[in-house]
Amino acid sequence: MSGTRPDLSVALEAYLGYRVHPVPGNHWGAVVVALGLVRAQEVEVPMLCVLAELDAIKPDWQRHSLDRASEAAARAIRARYADVDARAGKALFWAYSYGHQ
């Protein structure tokens, strides 16, 4: 199901429920369906680390709107993790913006 996308990107998108659920959530079962149990388990810790780092990003709300802060947060994660592709970056943007409304 993942094609040539990195497992980390597939996992992030599935776990958050991007384009499937109305709000970001914790959908571990979707990760298992997307990658299979073994690959899902292999990517679980890195995925949770990415999400923890995303959550730890604290923007300067005096300088940034919600959209700009979300863009910057997703961009920062993508700069740190080569295996986070553009589609997963959109899922991170969505999750970050939802979490900081």
Sequence and secondary structure as in RCSB ss.txt:
>XXXX:A:sequence
MSGTRPDLSVALEAYLGYRVHPVPGNHWGAVVVALGLVRAQEVEVPMLCVLAELDAIKPDWQRHSLDRASEAAAR
AIRARYADVDARAGKALFWAYSYGHQ
>XXXX:A:secstr
  TTS HHHHHHHHHHTTTTSSS    HHHHHHHH HHHHHHHHHHHHHHHHHHHH    TTT  HHHHHHHHHH
HHHHH TT  HHHHHHHHHHHHHHT 
